[in-house]
Amino acid sequence: MVRHEEQKGIHSKKALLLLDNAPSHPDAEELTCDNICAKFLPANTTSLIEPMDQAVLESLKRRYKKLLLQNFLEDEHGISIFAALKGINMKHVVYT
């Protein structure tokens, strides 16, 4: 992260990094450096604070289900549900 700051010429500015409580995020200590302060949102508040996330995720889920169903129904050879699942990924959902 420090290298990115140096490349962009923003090393003298301060930043606050807000994260939800997803278990995949590293500890705040790992993300904090001289000019960056990392803070975690309280548990179960992400959907309240970030309503856009809810709408975006809902839209992606709808599109994913639609593509999955299309993939499953359009196959002429009786595709299995596992093959239908493997035929669709999030990149495909976003750009289709």
Rosetta silent file (secondary structure, phi, psi, omega in degrees, C-alpha in Angstrom):
SEQUENCE: MVRHEEQKGIHSKKALLLLDNAPSHPDAEELTCDNICAKFLPANTTSLIEPMDQAVLESLKRRYKKLLLQNFLEDEHGISIFAALKGINMKHVVYT
SCORE:     score description
SCORE:     0.000 S_00000001
   1 L     0.000  -35.125  179.522    0.000    0.000    0.000 S_00000001
   2 H   -65.174  -39.827  179.418    2.884    2.340    0.721 S_00000001
   3 H   -61.028  -41.417  178.050    4.278    1.729   -2.760 S_00000001
   4 H   -60.496  -42.630  177.883    0.918    2.733   -4.280 S_00000001
   5 H   -60.116  -44.099 -178.754    0.996    5.968   -2.285 S_00000001
   6 H   -65.603  -39.196  179.499    4.480    6.762   -3.530 S_00000001
   7 H   -64.700  -37.014 -178.272    3.530    6.048   -7.144 S_00000001
   8 H   -87.495   -5.429  179.455    0.532    8.370   -6.926 S_00000001
   9 L    69.829   31.302 -177.533    2.444   11.070   -5.072 S_00000001
  10 L  -115.023   22.430 -175.354    0.021   11.087   -2.141 S_00000001
  11 L   -64.296  -18.500 -178.991    2.429   10.061    0.590 S_00000001
  12 L   -92.030   -6.394 -179.292    1.828   13.253    2.556 S_00000001
  13 L   -92.787  156.967  178.588   -1.955   12.813    2.736 S_00000001
  14 L  -103.450  151.314 -179.538   -3.850   10.854    5.361 S_00000001
  15 E  -140.099  149.490  175.086   -6.462    8.210    4.616 S_00000001
  16 E  -116.470  124.058 -179.909   -9.075    6.259    6.549 S_00000001
  17 E  -105.773  111.872  179.414   -9.795    2.724    5.348 S_00000001
  18 E   -97.552  129.787 -177.952  -13.228    1.459    6.465 S_00000001
  19 E  -128.435  149.866  172.174  -13.774   -2.300    6.334 S_00000001
  20 L   -83.187 -179.738 -174.324  -16.620   -4.613    7.187 S_00000001
  21 L   -91.183   32.091  178.356  -16.076   -7.580    9.488 S_00000001
  22 L   -63.844  135.078 -177.805  -15.513  -10.158    6.740 S_00000001
  23 L   -65.112  -15.616 -179.644  -13.192  -12.890    8.030 S_00000001
  24 L   -77.667  -15.630  179.970  -11.120  -12.614    4.849 S_00000001
  25 L   -74.064  141.592  174.545   -9.834   -9.138    5.776 S_00000001
  26 L   -70.623  169.789  177.904   -6.434   -8.913    7.452 S_00000001
  27 L   -63.040  153.867  179.597   -6.064   -7.372   10.887 S_00000001
  28 H   -60.191  -33.452  179.786   -6.239   -3.598   11.154 S_00000001
  29 H   -62.467  -35.646  179.435   -2.602   -3.548   12.304 S_00000001
  30 H   -70.333  -28.410 -176.913   -1.508   -5.085    8.988 S_00000001
  31 H   -93.565   -9.529 -177.406   -3.389   -2.434    7.008 S_00000001
  32 L   -93.722  134.908  172.622   -2.304    0.550    9.079 S_00000001
  33 L  -139.604 -164.801 -173.866    0.827    2.507    8.293 S_00000001
  34 L   -52.641  -47.943 -173.520    2.015    6.091    8.827 S_00000001
  35 L  -105.988   -1.379 -177.354   -0.659    7.801    6.741 S_00000001
  36 E  -119.832  128.070  177.655   -3.349    5.121    6.622 S_00000001
  37 E  -115.426  122.655 -179.923   -5.650    4.255    9.508 S_00000001
  38 E  -100.793  132.207  178.121   -7.788    1.118    9.148 S_00000001
  39 E  -132.506  142.345  177.430  -11.048    0.812   11.106 S_00000001
  40 E   -98.931  140.938  175.045  -13.630   -1.952   11.103 S_00000001
  41 L   -70.978  152.568  176.431  -17.362   -1.281   11.036 S_00000001
  42 L   -61.408  153.743 -179.129  -19.376   -2.717   13.932 S_00000001
  43 L   -59.360  142.753  175.906  -20.799   -6.201   13.374 S_00000001
  44 L    60.625   28.328  177.450  -24.057   -6.476   11.406 S_00000001
  45 L  -116.773   -6.155 -176.091  -24.094   -2.825   10.336 S_00000001
  46 H   -57.552  -46.708 -177.695  -22.679   -3.070    6.822 S_00000001
  47 H   -68.244  -25.647  177.924  -26.086   -3.392    5.152 S_00000001
  48 H   -78.383  -38.948 -177.178  -27.415   -0.456    7.176 S_00000001
  49 H   -83.002  -32.183 -176.986  -24.474    1.828    6.450 S_00000001
  50 L  -117.720   73.167 -177.700  -23.922    0.729    2.870 S_00000001
  51 H   -64.450  -25.293  178.063  -27.377    0.367    1.294 S_00000001
  52 H   -63.303  -36.393  177.715  -25.860    0.442   -2.190 S_00000001
  53 H   -56.006  -43.092 -179.691  -24.097   -2.823   -1.399 S_00000001
  54 H   -60.239  -46.577 -178.477  -27.452   -4.454   -0.804 S_00000001
  55 H   -65.566  -42.079  179.857  -28.826   -3.283   -4.157 S_00000001
  56 H   -65.374  -46.260  179.585  -25.699   -4.283   -6.053 S_00000001
  57 H   -64.948  -39.555  178.440  -25.544   -7.712   -4.454 S_00000001
  58 H   -62.209  -43.196  178.566  -29.249   -8.267   -4.997 S_00000001
  59 H   -63.587  -43.722  178.770  -28.875   -7.371   -8.667 S_00000001
  60 H   -64.048  -40.385  178.667  -25.882   -9.671   -9.082 S_00000001
  61 H   -63.176  -42.238  178.443  -27.697  -12.539   -7.393 S_00000001
  62 H   -61.950  -45.846 -179.956  -30.694  -12.060   -9.678 S_00000001
  63 H   -66.025  -37.741  178.356  -28.511  -12.014  -12.791 S_00000001
  64 H   -62.492  -47.606 -179.937  -26.533  -15.031  -11.580 S_00000001
  65 H   -62.573  -39.612  178.833  -29.698  -17.044  -11.004 S_00000001
  66 H   -63.044  -48.126  179.458  -31.060  -16.010  -14.404 S_00000001
  67 H   -65.293  -37.250  177.604  -27.885  -17.048  -16.225 S_00000001
  68 H   -62.665  -46.487  179.404  -27.706  -20.286  -14.274 S_00000001
  69 H   -64.184  -42.788  177.154  -31.272  -21.153  -15.195 S_00000001
  70 H   -60.610  -46.443 -179.796  -30.675  -20.204  -18.854 S_00000001
  71 H   -59.997  -41.385 -178.081  -27.517  -22.292  -18.941 S_00000001
  72 H   -70.013  -43.474 -175.672  -29.335  -25.217  -17.389 S_00000001
  73 H   -79.854  -29.795 -176.849  -32.450  -25.028  -19.600 S_00000001
  74 H   -80.469  -12.948 -179.935  -30.751  -24.257  -22.932 S_00000001
  75 L   -72.966  130.118 -177.122  -28.496  -27.293  -22.846 S_00000001
  76 L   -84.189  -15.750 -172.635  -29.740  -29.966  -25.239 S_00000001
  77 L  -103.444   16.564  178.803  -27.828  -32.841  -23.657 S_00000001
  78 L    67.421   58.398 -178.984  -29.282  -32.770  -20.148 S_00000001
  79 L   -60.948  143.160  176.992  -26.502  -30.862  -18.395 S_00000001
  80 L   -79.233  160.533  179.700  -26.038  -31.634  -14.726 S_00000001
  81 H   -61.862  -34.565  179.265  -26.485  -28.908  -12.128 S_00000001
  82 H   -67.208  -39.010  177.168  -22.751  -29.082  -11.349 S_00000001
  83 H   -67.957  -37.674  177.504  -21.836  -28.487  -14.991 S_00000001
  84 H   -64.625  -40.040  178.125  -24.296  -25.586  -15.132 S_00000001
  85 H   -65.038  -40.283 -179.818  -22.685  -24.072  -12.018 S_00000001
  86 H   -69.625  -22.923 -178.131  -19.202  -24.415  -13.488 S_00000001
  87 L   -78.086   -6.199 -177.257  -20.344  -22.707  -16.690 S_00000001
  88 L  -129.850  133.714  173.569  -21.050  -19.404  -14.942 S_00000001
  89 L  -131.199  173.023 -175.406  -18.747  -17.166  -12.917 S_00000001
  90 H   -64.287  -34.596  177.049  -19.099  -13.652  -11.498 S_00000001
  91 H   -61.405  -42.326  178.094  -17.173  -12.081  -14.387 S_00000001
  92 H   -62.557  -41.601 -179.477  -19.662  -13.645  -16.769 S_00000001
  93 H   -64.731  -43.888 -176.125  -22.565  -12.328  -14.678 S_00000001
  94 H   -68.918  -41.441 -172.932  -21.211   -8.781  -14.521 S_00000001
  95 H   -97.179    7.436  178.366  -20.316   -8.435  -18.203 S_00000001
  96 L  -104.437    0.000    0.000  -23.295  -10.234  -19.752 S_00000001
